[in-house]
Amino acid sequence: MSPIKKFQVTFDCAEPRRVARFWCEVLGYESPPPKGFATWDEYDRSQPAEDRGSWSACIDPSGVGPRLFFQRVPEGKVAKNRVHLDVRVGTGLVGEERLATLEAECTRLLALGAVRVQLLYDGHDSCIVMQDIEGNEFCVD
């Protein structure tokens, strides 16, 4: 059996298109409409009313990163995520240089609607725990 080469990360959420736009901005991803449609609005018009806006997806334009899939669910988020994304902007950096890089990215993400939760810093290594626009935890690492 050959190993799995590709995977996607799926988010349960209330507003799939809105959350997809947020993550596109965070990661530099794109959200092309489904095949055969020029826009997401055109796709939605082709669906029954109850299915409109029920999902969205975004992809890494370079084809390297995983596809992110967002699906509408009726229940709200009630507990900490068991799986989360790490936005890796400080790879290879340590100490104050790493911290400054993470803080700059945190500032950019706050402007997109993210929420800062906690800085974890031991003087050498660091990460910033954040939440996306629907409260899903992620780390700026």
C-alpha positions as CSV (number, residue, x, y, z in Angstrom):
1,M,0.0,0.0,0.0
2,S,1.4,3.4,-0.9
3,P,1.5,6.1,1.8
4,I,-1.0,9.0,1.8
5,K,0.4,12.0,0.0
6,K,-2.3,14.6,0.4
7,F,-4.7,15.6,3.2
8,Q,-7.1,18.4,4.0
9,V,-7.9,20.0,7.3
10,T,-11.7,20.4,8.0
11,F,-13.2,23.1,10.2
12,D,-16.7,22.9,11.6
13,C,-18.1,26.5,11.7
14,A,-21.1,28.7,11.5
15,E,-20.1,30.8,8.5
16,P,-17.8,28.8,6.2
17,R,-17.2,31.5,3.6
18,R,-16.2,34.0,6.2
19,V,-13.9,31.6,8.0
20,A,-12.3,30.6,4.7
21,R,-11.6,34.2,3.8
22,F,-9.9,34.7,7.2
23,W,-7.6,31.7,6.6
24,C,-6.9,32.8,3.0
25,E,-5.6,36.1,4.4
26,V,-3.6,34.4,7.2
27,L,-1.9,31.8,4.9
28,G,-1.9,33.5,1.5
29,Y,-4.3,30.8,0.3
30,E,-7.0,31.2,-2.5
31,S,-10.6,30.2,-2.5
32,P,-11.6,29.3,-6.1
33,P,-15.2,28.6,-6.6
34,P,-16.3,24.9,-7.3
35,K,-15.5,23.6,-10.8
36,G,-17.9,24.7,-13.4
37,F,-18.8,28.0,-11.6
38,A,-17.3,31.5,-12.1
39,T,-18.0,32.6,-8.5
40,W,-19.1,31.3,-5.2
41,D,-22.4,33.3,-5.6
42,E,-23.1,31.6,-8.9
43,Y,-22.5,28.2,-7.2
44,D,-24.8,29.1,-4.3
45,R,-27.6,30.2,-6.7
46,S,-27.5,26.6,-8.2
47,Q,-28.1,25.0,-4.8
48,P,-31.3,24.6,-2.7
49,A,-31.8,27.5,-0.3
50,E,-31.0,25.4,2.8
51,D,-27.6,24.4,1.3
52,R,-26.4,27.8,0.2
53,G,-23.3,28.9,2.1
54,S,-23.0,25.5,3.7
55,W,-19.3,25.0,2.8
56,S,-16.2,26.6,1.4
57,A,-12.6,25.6,0.8
58,C,-9.3,27.2,0.2
59,I,-6.1,26.0,-1.3
60,D,-2.4,26.8,-1.3
61,P,-1.7,28.4,-4.7
62,S,1.7,26.7,-4.7
63,G,0.1,23.3,-4.2
64,V,2.4,22.5,-1.2
65,G,0.1,23.1,1.8
66,P,-3.0,21.1,2.6
67,R,-6.5,22.1,1.4
68,L,-8.7,23.7,4.1
69,F,-12.4,22.8,4.1
70,F,-15.0,24.6,6.0
71,Q,-18.4,23.1,6.7
72,R,-21.4,24.7,8.4
73,V,-22.6,22.8,11.5
74,P,-25.6,23.7,13.7
75,E,-23.8,23.6,17.0
76,G,-21.4,26.2,18.3
77,K,-17.9,25.6,19.5
78,V,-18.0,24.5,23.2
79,A,-14.5,23.2,24.0
80,K,-10.8,23.7,23.1
81,N,-9.8,22.2,19.7
82,R,-8.3,18.8,19.8
83,V,-6.3,19.7,16.6
84,H,-5.1,23.1,15.6
85,L,-2.9,24.8,13.0
86,D,0.5,26.3,13.8
87,V,1.2,29.3,11.6
88,R,5.0,28.9,11.3
89,V,6.6,32.3,10.9
90,G,9.5,32.0,13.3
91,T,11.2,28.8,12.1
92,G,14.9,28.9,12.9
93,L,14.7,32.0,15.0
94,V,15.3,32.1,18.8
95,G,15.0,34.5,21.6
96,E,14.1,38.2,21.1
97,E,14.4,37.9,17.3
98,R,11.8,35.1,17.2
99,L,9.6,36.9,19.7
100,A,9.7,40.1,17.5
101,T,8.7,38.1,14.4
102,L,5.9,36.3,16.2
103,E,4.6,39.6,17.6
104,A,4.6,41.3,14.2
105,E,2.6,38.4,12.7
106,C,0.2,38.5,15.7
107,T,-0.4,42.2,15.1
108,R,-1.2,41.5,11.4
109,L,-3.6,38.7,12.4
110,L,-5.4,40.9,15.0
111,A,-6.3,43.3,12.2
112,L,-7.9,40.4,10.4
113,G,-10.1,39.7,13.4
114,A,-8.0,37.1,15.3
115,V,-7.9,37.2,19.1
116,R,-4.7,36.9,21.1
117,V,-5.0,34.4,23.9
118,Q,-1.6,33.8,25.5
119,L,2.1,34.3,24.9
120,L,4.3,31.3,25.8
121,Y,7.9,32.4,26.1
122,D,10.8,30.9,28.1
123,G,13.5,33.4,27.0
124,H,14.6,31.2,24.2
125,D,11.5,29.6,22.5
126,S,8.1,31.1,22.1
127,C,4.7,30.9,20.5
128,I,1.5,32.9,20.7
129,V,-1.8,31.2,21.2
130,M,-4.6,32.8,19.2
131,Q,-8.2,32.2,18.1
132,D,-9.6,32.7,14.6
133,I,-12.8,34.7,14.0
134,E,-15.0,31.8,15.2
135,G,-12.9,31.0,18.3
136,N,-10.8,28.1,16.9
137,E,-7.5,28.0,18.6
138,F,-4.2,28.2,16.6
139,C,-0.6,29.1,17.3
140,V,1.7,31.6,15.8
141,D,4.9,29.6,16.0
